[in-house]
Amino acid sequence: MKNIDELCVNTLRFLAVDAVEKAGSGHPGMPLGAAPMAYVLWDRVMRHNPAGPDWFNRDRFIL
């Protein structure tokens, strides 16, 4: 991975751990492991436009 990719993945991991800590329960294992997959999906695979959330042809992610 490039430096910016690693920074993005590590930021996702940090946010996941922070959310688990703030909730006071949960296990951060899955979010930590899934961070690279989530980053690649949103950055390289899925078609989306954060400035236009009502775009009809956007890809949708359902977990």
PDB file of N, CA, C and O in Angstrom, chain B, residues numbered from 101:
ATOM      1  N   MET B 101       0.825  -1.180   0.000  1.00  0.00           N
ATOM      2  CA  MET B 101       0.000   0.000   0.000  1.00  0.00           C
ATOM      3  C   MET B 101       0.872   1.247   0.000  1.00  0.00           C
ATOM      4  O   MET B 101       2.009   1.232   0.471  1.00  0.00           O
ATOM      5  N   LYS B 102       0.325   2.302  -0.528  1.00  0.00           N
ATOM      6  CA  LYS B 102       1.016   3.583  -0.504  1.00  0.00           C
ATOM      7  C   LYS B 102       0.835   4.229   0.864  1.00  0.00           C
ATOM      8  O   LYS B 102       0.003   3.798   1.662  1.00  0.00           O
ATOM      9  N   ASN B 103       1.617   5.257   1.121  1.00  0.00           N
ATOM     10  CA  ASN B 103       1.546   5.938   2.412  1.00  0.00           C
ATOM     11  C   ASN B 103       0.162   6.501   2.698  1.00  0.00           C
ATOM     12  O   ASN B 103      -0.326   6.385   3.822  1.00  0.00           O
ATOM     13  N   ILE B 104      -0.487   7.116   1.696  1.00  0.00           N
ATOM     14  CA  ILE B 104      -1.814   7.699   1.927  1.00  0.00           C
ATOM     15  C   ILE B 104      -2.836   6.593   2.201  1.00  0.00           C
ATOM     16  O   ILE B 104      -3.746   6.770   3.011  1.00  0.00           O
ATOM     17  N   ASP B 105      -2.682   5.457   1.523  1.00  0.00           N
ATOM     18  CA  ASP B 105      -3.582   4.331   1.770  1.00  0.00           C
ATOM     19  C   ASP B 105      -3.424   3.820   3.196  1.00  0.00           C
ATOM     20  O   ASP B 105      -4.413   3.554   3.880  1.00  0.00           O
ATOM     21  N   GLU B 106      -2.188   3.684   3.638  1.00  0.00           N
ATOM     22  CA  GLU B 106      -1.932   3.222   5.008  1.00  0.00           C
ATOM     23  C   GLU B 106      -2.481   4.209   6.027  1.00  0.00           C
ATOM     24  O   GLU B 106      -3.026   3.805   7.054  1.00  0.00           O
ATOM     25  N   LEU B 107      -2.342   5.489   5.751  1.00  0.00           N
ATOM     26  CA  LEU B 107      -2.869   6.510   6.654  1.00  0.00           C
ATOM     27  C   LEU B 107      -4.393   6.413   6.746  1.00  0.00           C
ATOM     28  O   LEU B 107      -4.956   6.512   7.836  1.00  0.00           O
ATOM     29  N   CYS B 108      -5.056   6.221   5.616  1.00  0.00           N
ATOM     30  CA  CYS B 108      -6.517   6.091   5.611  1.00  0.00           C
ATOM     31  C   CYS B 108      -6.966   4.849   6.375  1.00  0.00           C
ATOM     32  O   CYS B 108      -7.902   4.919   7.171  1.00  0.00           O
ATOM     33  N   VAL B 109      -6.317   3.729   6.145  1.00  0.00           N
ATOM     34  CA  VAL B 109      -6.674   2.488   6.839  1.00  0.00           C
ATOM     35  C   VAL B 109      -6.442   2.639   8.336  1.00  0.00           C
ATOM     36  O   VAL B 109      -7.286   2.233   9.135  1.00  0.00           O
ATOM     37  N   ASN B 110      -5.321   3.211   8.724  1.00  0.00           N
ATOM     38  CA  ASN B 110      -5.044   3.400  10.146  1.00  0.00           C
ATOM     39  C   ASN B 110      -6.027   4.373  10.787  1.00  0.00           C
ATOM     40  O   ASN B 110      -6.370   4.221  11.959  1.00  0.00           O
ATOM     41  N   THR B 111      -6.481   5.366  10.034  1.00  0.00           N
ATOM     42  CA  THR B 111      -7.498   6.286  10.549  1.00  0.00           C
ATOM     43  C   THR B 111      -8.806   5.554  10.784  1.00  0.00           C
ATOM     44  O   THR B 111      -9.463   5.770  11.802  1.00  0.00           O
ATOM     45  N   LEU B 112      -9.194   4.687   9.848  1.00  0.00           N
ATOM     46  CA  LEU B 112     -10.401   3.876  10.044  1.00  0.00           C
ATOM     47  C   LEU B 112     -10.276   3.010  11.288  1.00  0.00           C
ATOM     48  O   LEU B 112     -11.224   2.885  12.062  1.00  0.00           O
ATOM     49  N   ARG B 113      -9.120   2.422  11.475  1.00  0.00           N
ATOM     50  CA  ARG B 113      -8.894   1.583  12.658  1.00  0.00           C
ATOM     51  C   ARG B 113      -9.007   2.405  13.937  1.00  0.00           C
ATOM     52  O   ARG B 113      -9.635   1.973  14.903  1.00  0.00           O
ATOM     53  N   PHE B 114      -8.405   3.577  13.943  1.00  0.00           N
ATOM     54  CA  PHE B 114      -8.464   4.445  15.118  1.00  0.00           C
ATOM     55  C   PHE B 114      -9.905   4.829  15.433  1.00  0.00           C
ATOM     56  O   PHE B 114     -10.316   4.800  16.593  1.00  0.00           O
ATOM     57  N   LEU B 115     -10.674   5.189  14.407  1.00  0.00           N
ATOM     58  CA  LEU B 115     -12.074   5.559  14.617  1.00  0.00           C
ATOM     59  C   LEU B 115     -12.885   4.386  15.148  1.00  0.00           C
ATOM     60  O   LEU B 115     -13.775   4.574  15.977  1.00  0.00           O
ATOM     61  N   ALA B 116     -12.586   3.178  14.680  1.00  0.00           N
ATOM     62  CA  ALA B 116     -13.300   1.990  15.166  1.00  0.00           C
ATOM     63  C   ALA B 116     -13.009   1.743  16.639  1.00  0.00           C
ATOM     64  O   ALA B 116     -13.925   1.476  17.418  1.00  0.00           O
ATOM     65  N   VAL B 117     -11.752   1.830  17.022  1.00  0.00           N
ATOM     66  CA  VAL B 117     -11.383   1.627  18.429  1.00  0.00           C
ATOM     67  C   VAL B 117     -12.001   2.722  19.289  1.00  0.00           C
ATOM     68  O   VAL B 117     -12.482   2.451  20.390  1.00  0.00           O
ATOM     69  N   ASP B 118     -11.991   3.943  18.798  1.00  0.00           N
ATOM     70  CA  ASP B 118     -12.580   5.056  19.536  1.00  0.00           C
ATOM     71  C   ASP B 118     -14.082   4.848  19.737  1.00  0.00           C
ATOM     72  O   ASP B 118     -14.607   5.138  20.812  1.00  0.00           O
ATOM     73  N   ALA B 119     -14.773   4.350  18.717  1.00  0.00           N
ATOM     74  CA  ALA B 119     -16.214   4.103  18.827  1.00  0.00           C
ATOM     75  C   ALA B 119     -16.511   3.002  19.840  1.00  0.00           C
ATOM     76  O   ALA B 119     -17.456   3.118  20.621  1.00  0.00           O
ATOM     77  N   VAL B 120     -15.719   1.942  19.833  1.00  0.00           N
ATOM     78  CA  VAL B 120     -15.910   0.849  20.797  1.00  0.00           C
ATOM     79  C   VAL B 120     -15.658   1.358  22.210  1.00  0.00           C
ATOM     80  O   VAL B 120     -16.399   1.031  23.137  1.00  0.00           O
ATOM     81  N   GLU B 121     -14.616   2.153  22.369  1.00  0.00           N
ATOM     82  CA  GLU B 121     -14.307   2.691  23.698  1.00  0.00           C
ATOM     83  C   GLU B 121     -15.418   3.619  24.188  1.00  0.00           C
ATOM     84  O   GLU B 121     -15.808   3.564  25.355  1.00  0.00           O
ATOM     85  N   LYS B 122     -15.923   4.464  23.300  1.00  0.00           N
ATOM     86  CA  LYS B 122     -16.983   5.397  23.687  1.00  0.00           C
ATOM     87  C   LYS B 122     -18.269   4.659  24.035  1.00  0.00           C
ATOM     88  O   LYS B 122     -18.996   5.081  24.934  1.00  0.00           O
ATOM     89  N   ALA B 123     -18.559   3.566  23.337  1.00  0.00           N
ATOM     90  CA  ALA B 123     -19.759   2.782  23.623  1.00  0.00           C
ATOM     91  C   ALA B 123     -19.638   2.047  24.951  1.00  0.00           C
ATOM     92  O   ALA B 123     -20.647   1.718  25.576  1.00  0.00           O
ATOM     93  N   GLY B 124     -18.423   1.791  25.378  1.00  0.00           N
ATOM     94  CA  GLY B 124     -18.209   1.093  26.638  1.00  0.00           C
ATOM     95  C   GLY B 124     -18.364  -0.408  26.540  1.00  0.00           C
ATOM     96  O   GLY B 124     -18.309  -1.107  27.551  1.00  0.00           O
ATOM     97  N   SER B 125     -18.556  -0.909  25.336  1.00  0.00           N
ATOM     98  CA  SER B 125     -18.652  -2.355  25.136  1.00  0.00           C
ATOM     99  C   SER B 125     -18.347  -2.661  23.682  1.00  0.00           C
ATOM    100  O   SER B 125     -18.271  -1.763  22.845  1.00  0.00           O
ATOM    101  N   GLY B 126     -18.174  -3.936  23.398  1.00  0.00           N
ATOM    102  CA  GLY B 126     -17.890  -4.350  22.034  1.00  0.00           C
ATOM    103  C   GLY B 126     -16.477  -4.875  21.901  1.00  0.00           C
ATOM    104  O   GLY B 126     -15.669  -4.795  22.827  1.00  0.00           O
ATOM    105  N   HIS B 127     -16.204  -5.406  20.742  1.00  0.00           N
ATOM    106  CA  HIS B 127     -14.893  -5.978  20.461  1.00  0.00           C
ATOM    107  C   HIS B 127     -14.374  -5.345  19.171  1.00  0.00           C
ATOM    108  O   HIS B 127     -15.031  -5.446  18.135  1.00  0.00           O
ATOM    109  N   PRO B 128     -13.213  -4.698  19.212  1.00  0.00           N
ATOM    110  CA  PRO B 128     -12.716  -4.003  18.028  1.00  0.00           C
ATOM    111  C   PRO B 128     -12.040  -4.905  17.001  1.00  0.00           C
ATOM    112  O   PRO B 128     -11.541  -4.407  15.992  1.00  0.00           O
ATOM    113  N   GLY B 129     -12.011  -6.212  17.227  1.00  0.00           N
ATOM    114  CA  GLY B 129     -11.284  -7.108  16.328  1.00  0.00           C
ATOM    115  C   GLY B 129     -11.760  -7.066  14.892  1.00  0.00           C
ATOM    116  O   GLY B 129     -10.949  -6.928  13.976  1.00  0.00           O
ATOM    117  N   MET B 130     -13.058  -7.182  14.680  1.00  0.00           N
ATOM    118  CA  MET B 130     -13.582  -7.187  13.309  1.00  0.00           C
ATOM    119  C   MET B 130     -13.360  -5.846  12.616  1.00  0.00           C
ATOM    120  O   MET B 130     -12.893  -5.836  11.477  1.00  0.00           O
ATOM    121  N   PRO B 131     -13.672  -4.712  13.248  1.00  0.00           N
ATOM    122  CA  PRO B 131     -13.408  -3.443  12.560  1.00  0.00           C
ATOM    123  C   PRO B 131     -11.926  -3.225  12.247  1.00  0.00           C
ATOM    124  O   PRO B 131     -11.582  -2.659  11.209  1.00  0.00           O
ATOM    125  N   LEU B 132     -11.056  -3.674  13.146  1.00  0.00           N
ATOM    126  CA  LEU B 132      -9.623  -3.519  12.881  1.00  0.00           C
ATOM    127  C   LEU B 132      -9.201  -4.352  11.676  1.00  0.00           C
ATOM    128  O   LEU B 132      -8.418  -3.894  10.844  1.00  0.00           O
ATOM    129  N   GLY B 133      -9.717  -5.569  11.580  1.00  0.00           N
ATOM    130  CA  GLY B 133      -9.362  -6.440  10.469  1.00  0.00           C
ATOM    131  C   GLY B 133     -10.032  -6.063   9.162  1.00  0.00           C
ATOM    132  O   GLY B 133      -9.485  -6.313   8.087  1.00  0.00           O
ATOM    133  N   ALA B 134     -11.218  -5.461   9.245  1.00  0.00           N
ATOM    134  CA  ALA B 134     -11.976  -5.129   8.036  1.00  0.00           C
ATOM    135  C   ALA B 134     -11.634  -3.748   7.481  1.00  0.00           C
ATOM    136  O   ALA B 134     -12.118  -3.384   6.409  1.00  0.00           O
ATOM    137  N   ALA B 135     -10.823  -2.983   8.177  1.00  0.00           N
ATOM    138  CA  ALA B 135     -10.503  -1.626   7.728  1.00  0.00           C
ATOM    139  C   ALA B 135      -9.900  -1.588   6.319  1.00  0.00           C
ATOM    140  O   ALA B 135     -10.323  -0.757   5.516  1.00  0.00           O
ATOM    141  N   PRO B 136      -8.929  -2.449   5.983  1.00  0.00           N
ATOM    142  CA  PRO B 136      -8.395  -2.401   4.613  1.00  0.00           C
ATOM    143  C   PRO B 136      -9.450  -2.729   3.556  1.00  0.00           C
ATOM    144  O   PRO B 136      -9.486  -2.106   2.495  1.00  0.00           O
ATOM    145  N   MET B 137     -10.306  -3.704   3.846  1.00  0.00           N
ATOM    146  CA  MET B 137     -11.363  -4.074   2.905  1.00  0.00           C
ATOM    147  C   MET B 137     -12.334  -2.912   2.704  1.00  0.00           C
ATOM    148  O   MET B 137     -12.709  -2.600   1.573  1.00  0.00           O
ATOM    149  N   ALA B 138     -12.738  -2.278   3.796  1.00  0.00           N
ATOM    150  CA  ALA B 138     -13.672  -1.158   3.702  1.00  0.00           C
ATOM    151  C   ALA B 138     -13.056  -0.007   2.908  1.00  0.00           C
ATOM    152  O   ALA B 138     -13.729   0.614   2.085  1.00  0.00           O
ATOM    153  N   TYR B 139     -11.798   0.269   3.154  1.00  0.00           N
ATOM    154  CA  TYR B 139     -11.128   1.353   2.433  1.00  0.00           C
ATOM    155  C   TYR B 139     -11.095   1.081   0.933  1.00  0.00           C
ATOM    156  O   TYR B 139     -11.407   1.964   0.133  1.00  0.00           O
ATOM    157  N   VAL B 140     -10.722  -0.126   0.552  1.00  0.00           N
ATOM    158  CA  VAL B 140     -10.654  -0.462  -0.876  1.00  0.00           C
ATOM    159  C   VAL B 140     -12.039  -0.393  -1.507  1.00  0.00           C
ATOM    160  O   VAL B 140     -12.185   0.106  -2.622  1.00  0.00           O
ATOM    161  N   LEU B 141     -13.055  -0.888  -0.807  1.00  0.00           N
ATOM    162  CA  LEU B 141     -14.417  -0.822  -1.348  1.00  0.00           C
ATOM    163  C   LEU B 141     -14.826   0.618  -1.647  1.00  0.00           C
ATOM    164  O   LEU B 141     -15.266   0.923  -2.756  1.00  0.00           O
ATOM    165  N   TRP B 142     -14.682   1.501  -0.662  1.00  0.00           N
ATOM    166  CA  TRP B 142     -15.151   2.872  -0.843  1.00  0.00           C
ATOM    167  C   TRP B 142     -14.236   3.693  -1.731  1.00  0.00           C
ATOM    168  O   TRP B 142     -14.702   4.611  -2.406  1.00  0.00           O
ATOM    169  N   ASP B 143     -12.956   3.392  -1.751  1.00  0.00           N
ATOM    170  CA  ASP B 143     -12.031   4.209  -2.533  1.00  0.00           C
ATOM    171  C   ASP B 143     -11.862   3.733  -3.968  1.00  0.00           C
ATOM    172  O   ASP B 143     -11.677   4.554  -4.866  1.00  0.00           O
ATOM    173  N   ARG B 144     -11.921   2.430  -4.205  1.00  0.00           N
ATOM    174  CA  ARG B 144     -11.570   1.899  -5.526  1.00  0.00           C
ATOM    175  C   ARG B 144     -12.700   1.184  -6.254  1.00  0.00           C
ATOM    176  O   ARG B 144     -12.659   1.062  -7.478  1.00  0.00           O
ATOM    177  N   VAL B 145     -13.709   0.710  -5.526  1.00  0.00           N
ATOM    178  CA  VAL B 145     -14.715  -0.144  -6.148  1.00  0.00           C
ATOM    179  C   VAL B 145     -16.064   0.555  -6.282  1.00  0.00           C
ATOM    180  O   VAL B 145     -16.634   0.617  -7.372  1.00  0.00           O
ATOM    181  N   MET B 146     -16.562   1.070  -5.186  1.00  0.00           N
ATOM    182  CA  MET B 146     -17.919   1.618  -5.177  1.00  0.00           C
ATOM    183  C   MET B 146     -17.981   2.981  -5.858  1.00  0.00           C
ATOM    184  O   MET B 146     -17.072   3.805  -5.748  1.00  0.00           O
ATOM    185  N   ARG B 147     -19.091   3.184  -6.566  1.00  0.00           N
ATOM    186  CA  ARG B 147     -19.333   4.478  -7.207  1.00  0.00           C
ATOM    187  C   ARG B 147     -20.212   5.297  -6.267  1.00  0.00           C
ATOM    188  O   ARG B 147     -21.353   4.926  -5.993  1.00  0.00           O
ATOM    189  N   HIS B 148     -19.679   6.404  -5.781  1.00  0.00           N
ATOM    190  CA  HIS B 148     -20.444   7.262  -4.883  1.00  0.00           C
ATOM    191  C   HIS B 148     -19.961   8.696  -5.023  1.00  0.00           C
ATOM    192  O   HIS B 148     -18.878   8.956  -5.548  1.00  0.00           O
ATOM    193  N   ASN B 149     -20.770   9.607  -4.551  1.00  0.00           N
ATOM    194  CA  ASN B 149     -20.425  11.023  -4.591  1.00  0.00           C
ATOM    195  C   ASN B 149     -20.876  11.647  -3.276  1.00  0.00           C
ATOM    196  O   ASN B 149     -22.062  11.932  -3.110  1.00  0.00           O
ATOM    197  N   PRO B 150     -19.956  11.865  -2.339  1.00  0.00           N
ATOM    198  CA  PRO B 150     -20.336  12.440  -1.050  1.00  0.00           C
ATOM    199  C   PRO B 150     -21.040  13.791  -1.178  1.00  0.00           C
ATOM    200  O   PRO B 150     -21.841  14.151  -0.315  1.00  0.00           O
ATOM    201  N   ALA B 151     -20.754  14.537  -2.233  1.00  0.00           N
ATOM    202  CA  ALA B 151     -21.400  15.838  -2.422  1.00  0.00           C
ATOM    203  C   ALA B 151     -22.826  15.699  -2.939  1.00  0.00           C
ATOM    204  O   ALA B 151     -23.615  16.639  -2.842  1.00  0.00           O
ATOM    205  N   GLY B 152     -23.162  14.532  -3.489  1.00  0.00           N
ATOM    206  CA  GLY B 152     -24.507  14.303  -4.014  1.00  0.00           C
ATOM    207  C   GLY B 152     -25.093  13.005  -3.492  1.00  0.00           C
ATOM    208  O   GLY B 152     -25.199  12.038  -4.246  1.00  0.00           O
ATOM    209  N   PRO B 153     -25.479  12.955  -2.213  1.00  0.00           N
ATOM    210  CA  PRO B 153     -25.962  11.700  -1.632  1.00  0.00           C
ATOM    211  C   PRO B 153     -27.279  11.199  -2.227  1.00  0.00           C
ATOM    212  O   PRO B 153     -27.657  10.050  -1.996  1.00  0.00           O
ATOM    213  N   ASP B 154     -27.978  12.035  -2.983  1.00  0.00           N
ATOM    214  CA  ASP B 154     -29.241  11.617  -3.597  1.00  0.00           C
ATOM    215  C   ASP B 154     -29.057  11.068  -5.008  1.00  0.00           C
ATOM    216  O   ASP B 154     -30.043  10.795  -5.692  1.00  0.00           O
ATOM    217  N   TRP B 155     -27.814  10.902  -5.454  1.00  0.00           N
ATOM    218  CA  TRP B 155     -27.516  10.382  -6.785  1.00  0.00           C
ATOM    219  C   TRP B 155     -28.129   8.993  -6.923  1.00  0.00           C
ATOM    220  O   TRP B 155     -27.799   8.089  -6.155  1.00  0.00           O
ATOM    221  N   PHE B 156     -29.006   8.820  -7.884  1.00  0.00           N
ATOM    222  CA  PHE B 156     -29.775   7.588  -8.028  1.00  0.00           C
ATOM    223  C   PHE B 156     -28.900   6.377  -8.349  1.00  0.00           C
ATOM    224  O   PHE B 156     -29.159   5.292  -7.830  1.00  0.00           O
ATOM    225  N   ASN B 157     -27.879   6.527  -9.183  1.00  0.00           N
ATOM    226  CA  ASN B 157     -27.066   5.393  -9.638  1.00  0.00           C
ATOM    227  C   ASN B 157     -25.883   5.073  -8.733  1.00  0.00           C
ATOM    228  O   ASN B 157     -24.998   4.310  -9.121  1.00  0.00           O
ATOM    229  N   ARG B 158     -25.857   5.645  -7.535  1.00  0.00           N
ATOM    230  CA  ARG B 158     -24.745   5.355  -6.628  1.00  0.00           C
ATOM    231  C   ARG B 158     -24.809   3.905  -6.172  1.00  0.00           C
ATOM    232  O   ARG B 158     -25.884   3.307  -6.129  1.00  0.00           O
ATOM    233  N   ASP B 159     -23.664   3.351  -5.835  1.00  0.00           N
ATOM    234  CA  ASP B 159     -23.627   2.017  -5.241  1.00  0.00           C
ATOM    235  C   ASP B 159     -24.047   2.123  -3.785  1.00  0.00           C
ATOM    236  O   ASP B 159     -23.805   3.134  -3.125  1.00  0.00           O
ATOM    237  N   ARG B 160     -24.671   1.079  -3.301  1.00  0.00           N
ATOM    238  CA  ARG B 160     -25.113   1.049  -1.910  1.00  0.00           C
ATOM    239  C   ARG B 160     -24.431  -0.097  -1.192  1.00  0.00           C
ATOM    240  O   ARG B 160     -24.310  -1.198  -1.729  1.00  0.00           O
ATOM    241  N   PHE B 161     -23.989   0.170   0.021  1.00  0.00           N
ATOM    242  CA  PHE B 161     -23.337  -0.846   0.839  1.00  0.00           C
ATOM    243  C   PHE B 161     -24.291  -1.250   1.948  1.00  0.00           C
ATOM    244  O   PHE B 161     -24.740  -0.410   2.728  1.00  0.00           O
ATOM    245  N   ILE B 162     -24.599  -2.531   2.015  1.00  0.00           N
ATOM    246  CA  ILE B 162     -25.486  -3.048   3.057  1.00  0.00           C
ATOM    247  C   ILE B 162     -24.705  -4.078   3.845  1.00  0.00           C
ATOM    248  O   ILE B 162     -24.191  -5.050   3.292  1.00  0.00           O
ATOM    249  N   LEU B 163     -24.622  -3.850   5.147  1.00  0.00           N
ATOM    250  CA  LEU B 163     -23.885  -4.763   6.015  1.00  0.00           C
ATOM    251  C   LEU B 163     -24.852  -5.679   6.713  1.00  0.00           C
ATOM    252  O   LEU B 163     -24.437  -6.532   7.498  1.00  0.00           O
TER     253      LEU B 163
END
